[in-house]
């Protein structure tokens, strides 16, 4: 009897194992990183000034603004690793030219300015790449070059040693400096650098909340900064801390990063896109990551041995990134860059992602790994990140992020670039299986806080779904509500409800007299939205805007007064007003519904809601149904 039970157990186990083995795939992350790295190195090489007679021999020229960005010289490391992979002399020469040019741009105090701006915090990124590159290139440098490289590196590290703190810079620079100083401690055998690295690393992880989100990317309160940006954390800060921990053996910092990574993994969507729709620096969100941050592959490579899902996440995101590489080899600002932009992108996304892939290649320890399903690939769940008031929902067709993140830049207020991110219970990203983003988000009001990074885009409108009105007092919307209340729960089999309440407010966070409630009911095939309006001090005409991402070939057809059919080829959707005093308008100001970040365009569906005499409440219900 016992033998029979044991045989049954073995049979079931073998069947399970064999079926799992069929589902699992063997992947080669190093090969994948190398292939994309070489492609990016080639396009960076195409942008290098290679004539020895040129004044800026060795610099990389940007197609967008023709600036010779000093940060672009971080390409020294991708070039060095490309030479290691291929043995080709062109990459070796490119790396040496790049490093020599960067040295000539160094300020007397050891810093590098982030040309064309005055900011010097990026010195940490540049010097780390120089140190990593020197290990490969030193045998190829002549005596004078060796001396100039080591002198420049020492001066830059000393500058960081003197100035870098969370009071001086946003937290991602502090985290990267932990790595730079730790590397310098070994590079120069100077204990003071290691001691300073540990001090900064511990201060940095002290700013993590219970969910592992890192504060310190926003505006100043007194001298310090708060505010979470998931994108900069995944693509800069966490790898900076993790690499520091690897260099020093600091278990406290290592454990903090491992804890944070478990939460951050949920923001790699099923198609590999990286959801930074809600972070305070989401004004640079591209859907694959950030335009000026490095990338997530280096972080996942550092911890790939901890969890098989990390290598899968890295490669899924890499596959998605590859879809955003333009025909000229540069990385775009998003999936529809060539449809919405009239010029080539800045070189920033290309060299930052190349740098990230070079580090990922070097840090990956195995030639093969087994794939594992990401959390977002599983269906039938919701998750609340209560420290930031962000909720995710996943059903058979839908993946959504709903944000009520309440960070406020109190000092700068409406002048702050961090206060135009979506909030107030907006769905900041809505993804559909076999389709992609059905709705996405962009800044509530576009501006150019960093002219280098933000192209001109006059008159564009936000891509974020929203409630809004305009009257004599100004523009009011739920997107400016940073004190909304959010709750979520499961209400049936594969059905999840998220409820939000707040006031429609202006950019100064002042209410004008209309309260709102948002209730989202997600099922496998439909999203039901119920919007409650309470007129307590104002009675304006309200607009409910649903900007649907307008991929090439998508057709929007108004079937009747209540129904719009959206034919996107593989997928069809039905937008239907189920109840309420509203009129549907299609395509108002459609030409203005596009964004540089993420580079997407949308077609607006607008519900116009007029106040009803004698009533101070209204309720509008509509449904977005996946037809096929």
C-alpha positions in Angstrom: 0.0 0.0 0.0 2.8 2.4 0.9 4.6 1.4 -2.2 1.6 2.2 -4.3 1.2 5.6 -2.7 4.9 6.3 -3.3 4.6 5.3 -6.9 1.6 7.5 -7.4 3.5 10.4 -5.8 6.5 9.9 -8.1 4.2 9.7 -11.2 2.4 12.9 -10.3 5.7 14.7 -9.5 7.2 13.6 -12.8 4.1 14.7 -14.7 4.2 18.1 -13.0 7.9 18.5 -13.6 7.7 17.5 -17.2 4.8 19.8 -17.9 6.7 22.6 -16.1 9.8 21.9 -18.1 7.8 22.2 -21.3 6.5 25.6 -20.3 9.9 26.8 -19.1 12.5 28.1 -21.6 16.2 28.4 -21.4 17.4 31.9 -22.0 20.9 33.3 -22.5 20.9 36.8 -20.9 24.5 37.5 -21.6 24.0 36.9 -25.3 20.9 39.1 -25.4 22.6 41.9 -23.6 25.6 41.6 -25.9 23.6 41.7 -29.1 21.7 44.9 -28.2 24.8 46.5 -26.7 26.7 46.0 -29.9 23.9 47.6 -31.9 23.8 50.6 -29.6 27.6 50.9 -29.6 27.5 51.0 -33.4 25.1 53.9 -33.4 27.0 55.7 -30.7 30.2 55.3 -32.7 28.4 56.8 -35.7 27.8 59.9 -33.6 31.4 60.3 -32.5 33.7 63.0 -33.9 36.6 60.9 -35.2 38.7 63.4 -37.1 41.9 64.1 -35.1 41.9 67.6 -36.5 38.5 68.4 -34.9 38.6 70.5 -31.7 36.3 68.1 -29.9 37.8 64.9 -31.3 36.3 62.0 -29.4 33.0 63.7 -28.4 29.6 62.3 -29.3 27.3 64.7 -31.1 23.5 64.7 -30.4 21.2 64.8 -33.5 18.4 66.5 -31.5 20.3 69.7 -30.4 23.8 69.2 -31.7 25.2 69.5 -28.2 28.2 67.5 -27.2 26.8 66.2 -24.0 29.5 65.4 -21.5 27.3 62.6 -20.0 27.3 61.0 -23.5 30.9 60.1 -22.7 29.6 57.5 -20.3 29.6 55.5 -23.6 33.3 54.9 -22.8 32.2 51.8 -20.9 29.8 50.4 -23.5 32.6 50.8 -26.1 35.1 49.1 -23.8 32.7 46.1 -23.2 31.9 46.0 -26.9 35.6 45.6 -27.6 35.9 42.9 -24.9 33.0 41.0 -26.6 34.0 41.3 -30.2 37.7 42.1 -30.1 37.1 44.7 -32.8 39.6 47.6 -32.7 37.0 50.2 -33.6 35.4 49.9 -30.2 38.7 50.1 -28.4 39.7 53.3 -30.3 36.2 54.8 -29.6 36.5 54.1 -25.9 39.9 55.8 -25.7 38.8 58.8 -27.7 35.7 59.2 -25.6 37.6 59.1 -22.3 40.3 61.4 -23.5 37.7 64.0 -24.6 35.8 63.8 -21.3 39.1 64.4 -19.4 39.6 67.6 -21.3 36.1 68.8 -20.2 36.8 68.4 -16.5 36.3 71.4 -14.3 39.1 72.6 -11.9 37.2 71.2 -8.9 37.1 67.8 -10.5 33.5 67.8 -11.6 31.9 67.6 -15.0 29.0 69.8 -15.9 26.0 68.1 -17.5 26.3 70.2 -20.7 24.5 72.3 -21.8 23.4 72.8 -18.1 25.4 73.6 -15.0 24.5 70.6 -12.9 27.5 68.6 -11.7 25.8 65.7 -9.9 26.2 63.5 -12.9 30.0 63.4 -12.2 29.2 60.3 -10.3 27.9 58.5 -13.4 30.9 59.6 -15.5 33.6 58.7 -13.1 32.2 55.3 -12.4 32.2 54.5 -16.1 35.8 55.8 -16.3 36.9 53.5 -13.5 35.2 50.5 -15.0 36.6 51.3 -18.4 40.1 51.8 -17.1 40.3 48.2 -16.0 39.9 47.1 -19.6 41.8 49.9 -21.3 44.8 50.5 -19.1 47.0 48.0 -21.0 46.1 49.9 -24.2 46.8 53.4 -23.0 50.2 55.0 -23.3 52.0 56.3 -20.2 50.6 59.9 -20.6 47.1 58.7 -21.0 47.3 56.4 -18.0 48.4 59.3 -15.9 45.8 61.7 -17.1 43.0 59.1 -16.7 44.0 58.3 -13.1 44.4 61.9 -12.2 41.0 62.8 -13.7 39.3 59.9 -11.9 41.0 60.9 -8.6 39.9 64.5 -8.9 36.3 63.5 -9.7 36.1 61.1 -6.8 37.5 63.7 -4.5 34.8 66.1 -5.7 32.1 63.6 -4.9 33.7 62.8 -1.5 33.4 66.5 -0.6 29.9 67.4 -2.0 27.6 64.4 -2.3 24.8 64.1 0.2 21.0 63.8 0.1 20.9 67.6 0.7 23.1 68.2 -2.4 21.3 66.0 -4.9 18.3 63.8 -5.7 18.6 60.4 -4.1 19.6 58.6 -7.3 22.9 60.5 -7.5 23.6 59.7 -3.9 22.9 56.0 -4.5 25.2 55.9 -7.6 27.9 57.7 -5.6 27.8 54.8 -3.1 29.0 52.6 -6.0 31.5 55.2 -7.3 33.1 55.7 -3.9 33.2 52.0 -3.2 34.8 51.4 -6.5 37.3 54.2 -5.9 38.1 52.7 -2.5 39.4 49.6 -4.2 40.8 51.5 -7.2 43.0 53.8 -5.2 43.2 51.6 -2.0 41.9 54.6 0.1 39.8 53.6 3.1 38.2 57.1 3.4 36.2 56.5 0.2 34.8 53.2 1.5 33.8 54.8 4.7 32.0 57.7 2.9 30.3 55.2 0.6 28.9 53.3 3.6 27.7 56.5 5.3 25.9 57.5 2.1 24.5 54.1 1.5 23.0 53.8 5.0 21.5 57.3 4.8 20.0 56.3 1.4 18.3 53.1 2.6 17.0 54.9 5.7 14.8 56.8 3.2 13.0 53.6 2.1 9.4 53.1 3.2 7.9 49.8 4.3 7.1 48.7 0.8 10.7 49.4 -0.3 10.0 52.6 -2.2 12.8 55.1 -1.9 12.2 58.7 -1.0 14.3 61.6 -2.1 13.6 62.4 -5.7 11.4 65.5 -5.3 11.7 69.1 -4.1 13.2 70.2 -0.9 11.3 70.6 2.4 14.1 72.2 4.4 17.4 70.9 3.1 16.2 67.4 2.5 14.1 65.9 -0.2 11.2 63.4 -0.2 9.1 61.9 -3.0 9.2 58.5 -4.8 10.0 57.8 -8.4 9.8 54.2 -9.3 11.6 54.7 -12.6 14.7 56.3 -11.2 14.7 53.8 -8.4 14.6 50.8 -10.8 17.0 52.3 -13.3 19.4 54.2 -11.1 19.2 54.1 -7.3 18.7 50.4 -6.6 21.5 49.2 -8.8 23.7 51.9 -7.3 23.0 50.5 -3.8 23.2 46.9 -5.0 26.5 47.3 -6.7 27.9 49.1 -3.7 26.8 46.1 -1.5 28.5 43.7 -4.0 31.7 45.7 -3.8 31.7 46.0 0.0 29.8 43.1 1.4 27.4 45.4 3.2 24.6 43.0 4.1 22.3 45.7 5.6 22.1 47.5 2.2 21.9 44.3 0.2 18.9 43.1 2.2 17.2 46.5 1.8 17.6 46.3 -2.0 16.3 42.7 -2.1 13.3 43.8 -0.2 12.6 46.7 -2.5 13.1 44.7 -5.6 10.2 42.4 -4.6 7.8 45.4 -4.8 9.4 47.0 -7.9 9.1 43.7 -9.9 5.3 44.3 -10.0 5.8 47.3 -12.3 7.2 45.2 -15.1 4.1 44.7 -17.2 3.3 41.4 -19.0 4.7 42.8 -22.3 8.0 43.9 -20.6 7.1 47.6 -20.4 8.1 49.4 -17.2 5.3 51.3 -15.6 6.5 54.5 -14.2 3.3 56.3 -15.0 2.7 57.5 -11.4 6.2 58.4 -10.1 7.1 62.0 -9.4 9.6 62.0 -12.4 7.1 60.3 -14.7 7.4 63.4 -17.0 10.2 61.4 -18.6 8.4 58.1 -18.8 8.8 56.4 -22.1 6.9 53.1 -21.3 10.2 51.1 -21.6 11.7 53.1 -18.7 13.0 56.7 -18.4 14.6 58.8 -21.1 17.6 59.9 -19.0 17.9 57.0 -16.5 20.0 54.0 -17.1 17.8 50.9 -17.3 16.6 48.0 -15.2 18.8 45.2 -16.6 21.8 46.0 -14.4 19.6 45.8 -11.3 18.1 42.5 -12.3 21.5 41.1 -13.3 22.9 41.9 -9.8 20.1 39.8 -8.2 19.4 37.2 -10.9 20.7 34.4 -8.6 18.1 35.4 -5.9 14.9 34.8 -8.0 14.5 33.3 -11.6 11.9 36.0 -12.3 14.5 38.7 -12.4 16.3 37.4 -15.5 12.9 37.0 -17.1 11.9 40.5 -16.3 15.2 41.9 -17.6 14.8 40.1 -20.9 11.2 41.0 -21.3 12.0 44.6 -20.8 14.9 44.3 -23.2 12.6 42.9 -25.9 10.2 45.8 -25.3 13.0 48.3 -25.5 14.1 46.8 -28.8 10.7 47.7 -30.3 11.5 51.3 -29.4 14.7 51.5 -31.4 14.2 53.6 -34.5 15.5 52.8 -38.0 18.4 55.1 -37.5 19.5 53.0 -34.5 18.6 55.6 -31.8 16.3 54.8 -28.9 13.0 56.6 -29.2 10.9 58.4 -26.5 8.1 55.9 -26.8 6.3 53.5 -29.2 4.9 56.2 -31.5 7.9 58.5 -31.7 8.1 58.8 -35.4 4.3 59.5 -35.6 4.3 62.3 -33.1 7.8 63.8 -33.3 9.3 65.7 -36.2 12.9 65.2 -35.2 15.3 62.5 -34.0 15.4 61.8 -30.3 18.2 63.1 -28.0 21.2 60.7 -27.7 20.5 60.3 -24.0 18.2 57.2 -24.0 20.7 55.5 -26.3 23.9 55.9 -24.3 22.2 55.4 -20.9 20.6 52.1 -22.0 23.9 51.1 -23.6 25.7 51.8 -20.3 23.1 49.8 -18.4 23.5 46.8 -20.8 27.3 46.9 -20.5 27.0 46.6 -16.8 24.3 44.0 -17.0 26.5 41.9 -19.3 29.5 42.1 -16.9 27.4 41.4 -13.8 25.4 38.5 -15.2 27.1 35.3 -13.9 25.5 32.6 -16.1 25.2 31.9 -19.8 21.8 30.3 -19.3 18.8 30.7 -17.0 15.4 29.2 -16.9 12.5 31.6 -17.5 9.9 32.2 -14.8 6.5 33.8 -14.9 6.4 37.4 -13.8 3.8 38.5 -11.1 2.0 40.5 -13.8 1.7 37.5 -16.1 -0.5 35.8 -13.6 -4.2 36.8 -13.6 -6.9 37.3 -11.0 -5.4 39.6 -8.4 -5.1 43.1 -7.1 -2.3 44.6 -5.0 -2.2 47.8 -2.9 1.0 49.6 -2.2 -0.3 51.6 0.8 2.8 53.6 1.4 2.3 55.4 -1.9 -1.5 54.9 -2.4 -1.0 53.0 -5.7 -3.2 50.0 -6.6 -2.7 47.4 -9.3 -5.3 45.1 -10.8 -4.8 42.2 -13.1 -7.6 40.2 -14.9 -7.6 38.0 -17.9 -7.4 40.9 -20.3 -6.6 44.0 -18.2 -3.6 45.2 -16.3 -4.1 48.6 -14.6 -2.3 51.0 -12.3 -4.5 53.4 -10.3 -2.7 56.2 -8.5 -3.6 58.4 -5.6 0.0 59.1 -4.7 -0.1 62.1 -2.5 3.4 63.5 -2.5 3.5 67.4 -2.4 6.3 69.7 -3.2 5.3 72.3 -0.6 7.9 74.9 -1.3 7.7 75.0 -5.1 3.9 74.0 -5.3 2.5 74.7 -8.7 6.0 75.7 -10.0 7.3 72.3 -9.3 7.9 69.9 -12.2 6.9 67.0 -9.8 3.3 68.2 -9.3 2.0 67.5 -12.8 2.1 63.8 -12.6 -1.3 61.9 -12.6 -3.0 61.6 -9.3 -6.5 61.7 -7.8 -7.3 58.1 -8.5 -6.6 58.2 -12.2 -5.8 55.1 -14.1 -2.3 56.0 -15.1 -1.8 53.0 -17.3 -4.3 50.5 -18.7 -2.9 47.6 -20.7 -4.8 45.0 -22.6 -3.5 41.5 -23.5 -2.5 41.2 -27.2 -3.0 45.0 -27.7 -0.8 47.0 -25.4 -1.7 50.3 -23.7 -5.4 51.1 -24.2 -4.9 54.3 -22.2 -1.7 55.7 -20.7 -0.8 59.0 -19.0 1.4 62.0 -19.5 1.8 65.2 -17.5 -1.3 67.2 -16.7 0.2 70.3 -18.2 3.3 70.2 -20.4 6.3 72.3 -19.7 10.0 72.2 -20.3 11.7 72.2 -16.9 14.9 70.9 -18.6 14.9 72.3 -22.1 17.7 69.8 -23.0 15.4 66.9 -22.2 12.0 68.2 -23.0 11.2 69.1 -26.7 8.9 71.9 -27.7 5.3 70.7 -27.8 3.0 73.7 -27.7 -0.7 73.2 -27.0 -0.6 69.4 -26.3 -3.2 67.9 -24.0 -2.7 65.3 -21.3 -3.2 61.6 -22.2 -4.4 60.8 -18.8 -8.1 59.8 -18.3 -9.7 62.5 -16.1 -12.6 64.5 -14.8 -12.3 68.3 -15.5 -14.0 71.6 -15.8 -12.9 75.2 -16.6 -14.7 78.3 -15.3 -13.8 81.9 -14.4 -11.6 80.7 -11.6 -9.4 78.5 -13.8 -8.9 74.8 -14.7 -9.9 72.1 -12.2 -9.4 68.3 -12.4 -9.0 65.2 -10.3 -5.4 65.0 -11.5 -4.5 67.9 -9.2 -6.1 66.1 -6.2 -3.3 64.9 -4.0 -5.4 64.1 -1.0 -7.8 61.6 -2.5 -8.9 58.5 -0.6 -8.5 55.1 -2.2 -9.8 51.6 -1.3 -9.7 48.3 -3.2 -11.0 44.8 -2.8 -12.2 41.7 -4.5 -15.9 41.6 -5.0 -16.4 38.3 -6.9 -14.6 35.7 -8.9 -12.0 37.6 -11.0 -13.8 40.8 -10.1 -12.0 43.7 -8.4 -13.3 47.1 -7.3 -11.2 50.2 -6.7 -13.0 53.3 -5.2 -11.6 56.8 -5.0 -13.0 60.1 -3.6 -11.8 63.7 -3.6 -12.3 67.2 -4.9 -11.7 68.6 -8.3 -8.8 71.1 -7.8 -6.6 73.5 -9.6 -2.8 73.5 -10.0 -2.5 75.3 -6.6 -4.4 72.3 -5.0 -7.5 74.6 -4.3 -11.0 73.2 -4.7 -13.7 75.2 -6.4 -16.8 73.3 -5.2 -17.3 70.0 -7.0 -16.5 66.7 -5.3 -16.1 63.4 -7.1 -16.1 59.7 -6.6 -14.5 57.2 -9.0 -15.4 53.5 -8.8 -13.7 51.0 -11.1 -15.0 47.5 -11.5 -12.6 45.2 -13.3 -13.6 41.8 -14.7 -11.9 39.6 -17.2 -13.5 41.3 -20.2 -14.8 44.7 -19.0 -13.9 47.8 -17.1 -17.0 49.5 -15.6 -16.5 53.1 -14.5 -18.9 54.9 -12.2 -18.3 58.6 -11.6 -20.2 60.4 -8.9 -20.3 64.2 -8.9 -21.3 66.4 -6.0 -22.0 70.1 -6.7 -21.7 71.8 -3.4 -20.3 75.3 -4.3 -20.1 75.4 -8.1 -22.3 74.1 -10.9 -20.1 73.9 -14.0 -20.3 71.8 -17.1 -18.1 68.7 -16.4 -16.1 66.9 -19.0 -15.0 63.3 -18.5 -12.1 62.6 -20.9 -11.0 59.1 -22.0 -8.0 59.5 -24.4 -7.7 56.1 -26.1 -4.2 55.4 -27.5 -4.5 55.8 -31.3 -2.3 53.2 -32.8 -1.9 53.2 -36.6 -4.9 51.7 -38.2 -7.3 52.1 -35.2 -10.8 53.1 -36.2 -13.3 54.9 -33.9 -16.9 54.6 -34.9 -19.9 56.1 -33.1 -22.6 53.5 -33.4 -25.3 55.5 -31.6 -25.7 58.2 -29.0 -24.4 55.9 -26.3 -21.9 53.6 -28.1 -18.5 53.9 -29.7 -16.8 50.9 -31.4 -13.0 50.9 -31.3 -11.5 48.6 -34.0 -7.8 48.1 -33.3 -7.3 45.1 -35.6 -6.5 42.2 -33.4 -8.6 43.7 -30.6 -12.0 45.4 -30.7 -13.5 47.4 -27.8 -16.9 48.9 -27.1 -17.2 52.1 -25.2 -20.8 52.4 -23.9 -22.5 55.0 -21.8 -24.8 52.9 -19.5 -26.5 55.6 -17.5 -26.4 59.3 -16.6 -26.9 62.7 -18.0 -24.0 62.8 -20.5 -23.4 63.5 -24.2 -20.6 61.7 -26.0 -18.2 63.7 -28.2 -15.6 62.0 -30.4 -12.3 63.5 -31.3 -12.5 67.0 -29.9 -9.0 68.6 -30.3 -7.7 65.2 -31.3 -4.7 66.8 -33.0 -3.5 68.0 -29.6 -3.7 64.6 -27.9 -0.1 63.5 -28.1 3.0 63.6 -25.9 6.7 63.5 -26.2 6.9 61.4 -23.0 5.7 58.8 -23.5 5.7 59.3 -27.3 2.1 58.3 -27.9 -1.0 59.8 -29.4 -4.6 59.4 -28.4 -8.1 59.9 -29.7 -10.3 61.5 -27.0 -13.7 60.2 -26.1 -15.5 63.0 -24.1 -18.5 62.8 -21.9 -20.1 66.2 -21.4 -22.1 66.4 -18.2 -24.3 69.4 -17.5 -25.7 70.2 -14.0 -29.3 69.3 -13.4 -31.5 71.9 -11.9 -32.7 71.0 -8.4 -30.1 68.3 -7.9 -26.7 68.5 -6.3 -25.6 64.9 -7.3 -25.1 63.1 -10.6 -23.8 59.7 -11.5 -22.4 58.6 -14.8 -21.7 54.9 -15.6 -19.9 53.7 -18.7 -18.2 50.5 -19.7 -15.1 49.6 -21.8 -15.7 46.1 -23.1 -13.2 43.8 -24.9 -15.4 42.6 -27.8 -12.7 40.3 -29.2 
